[in-house]
Amino acid sequence: MTELVTTPAGEVQVDGDTATLVFTRQLPHPPDVVWAALTDEQQFCAWFATTAQIEPRAGGVVDMVSGPSQMRWTGHVLTWDPPHIFEYDWNIAPRPEIPHGEASVVRWELAASGAGTTLTLTHRRLTKPTALGFAPGTHAFLDRLAAYLDQTQLPNWTVRFAAVQHLYPSWSSES
């Protein structure tokens, strides 16, 4: 049985050699609940398939090892405004799939929307190849966040990545 794609696609905004990923999701949960899922280390680890250290303050350390490839990324909290904005550096040292590393910024913005939350995730200053590779993966992680918040079974990240990959430009078609 083929899984249907029912969540909205994000945007890949390419500007020369760099790109920005932008995802907006409507979640039927109040901002404080969504905030906790993004900033509480234990909750974040449950849906993001990561190990995490998050110091909850501007200037605090962010240190994570994420996803199936166990990618380590580090940074500092740039904006800490509960339950509205969580923004941090996202730095990766060079590795085979990212030979020059990355130095980018992730911003989670939450806005009350009725009884729920409008979540906007912006990941900017990525290299174009990394953005193209990360777009379907980010989509898959956001689907896991929604399932976590709904207290339903988390979708398998690899299966979900494959199901949504066609919604985004690829390394091969855009490189």
N, C-alpha and C positions, 0 to 999 in steps of 0.2 A: 504494500500500500504506500503510495506517495504522499508525503506530508504537504499540506497546503500552506502557502505563505499567507499569513493573515495579519502580520504586523507591518507597519509602514517602513519603507526603505529609508535609509539615511541619504545624505547628500555627500558626494565627494567633490569638493571645490578645488580645482587645480589652477594654480597660478605659476606658470613656468615650471621650475623644478621642485616647488613645494606644494603642499596641499593641506586642506582642512577637512575634517570629517564633522558633520553636523547631524545629530539624530534628535528627533523630538518624539516623545511618547506621552500619551495620556494614560495615567495610572489611576485606578479607582481607590486610591489610598491617600490619606492626608499627608501633607509635606513632612511632618515629624516622623512618620513611619518610614517614608521613602528615605529621608535623611539618615535615619538609623541604619538602614540597609546599605547605604553608601559609605558611612563613616565609622560604624562599629566594626572593629576588626573581625570579630567572630561572624557577624552577619555577612560582611563583605566576602569573607573567605568561603562561605557556604554557597554562594551563587556565582562568584567570579573564578572559582577553581584556582585559588591563589593562597599563598601565605602572605600575611600583611603585617606591617607595623605602620600605624598612623598616629602621629602625635597631634591631638586635636586642638591646634592653635596656629595662628599665622606664624610662619617661620619654623614650624614643627617638621620633623623628618617623615618622609613617606618612603618605604622600602618594601618592595613586593617581588615575589616570584610567581609568575602567572602562566596559566594556560597549559595546553598539552606539550608545548615546547619548553616549558619551565624557563621562560624569559624573565630575567631579573631587571627591574627598573627601579630607579631611585629619584629622589627629588626633595623639595621642600614645599610646604603648604604656602601658597601665595595669598589666598583669600580664604578665611574661615568665618562665615557669617551664617550660623545655624538659624533656621533650617532652610536657607535660601541659596547660598553659594559655597561650593567646595572646589577650590582651584589649586593645582599643584604642578610643579615641574615633573616631566616624565622623561627621564634620561636612561638610555640604554647604551652600554659599551658595545663596541663592534663585536659581531658574531657572524657566522657564515651567512645567515639569511638577511642580515643587516650589516654589511661589511664596513660601513662608515659610522655605525651607531646612530643614535637619534638624540636630539635635544628639543623637546616639544613641550606643550602645555595642555593639560586636560582641565576642563571646566564643567562642572555639574551645576546646573541652575534649576531650582525648584520654585514653582509658582502655584499657589492655591488655585484650583479650578473647580468650582462647586464643592463637592465633598471629596474631590480627588486632587491630583497634582499633575501639572504639566512639567515634564522633565525634559530639559534640553542639555544634551551632552555635546560639547564642542572640543575637538582634539585638533589643535592648530600647530603650525610650524613643522609638520611632518614632511619628510622627503616624499616625493610623488610615488616611488615604488612601494614604500612602507604604507602609505595611505591606501593605495590600491589593494594591497594584500590584507590590510587590517579592516577594511570596510565590512566585508561579510562576517568577520570574526566579532567585530564590535556589535553588529546586529544580533548575532547569536548570543552574546553575553547579555544584551539588553532583554532578549526573550527569556533568558534564565532569571534575570532580575524580576521580570513581571511574574513568572511562575513562582518564584520564591515569595514574593509579596502576596500572591494569591493562595499560598500554601498548597500548591499543586506540585506534581512531579516535575522536576527540572528537566528540560529537554537536553538530550545528549548534545554537547557542543559541536562535535565533529559532524554529526548528522544534520544539525541545524545549519552549520556553516555551508554544507553541500546544498541544502535546500534553498538557501537565499543567495548563493554566490552569483547566480545569473542576473540578479538585480543590480549588480555593480560592475563597473569597468574592471578589467583584469590586468594583471601584469603583462600577459602576452598580447592583449589587444591594444594596450596603451603605452607599453614601454618603448 
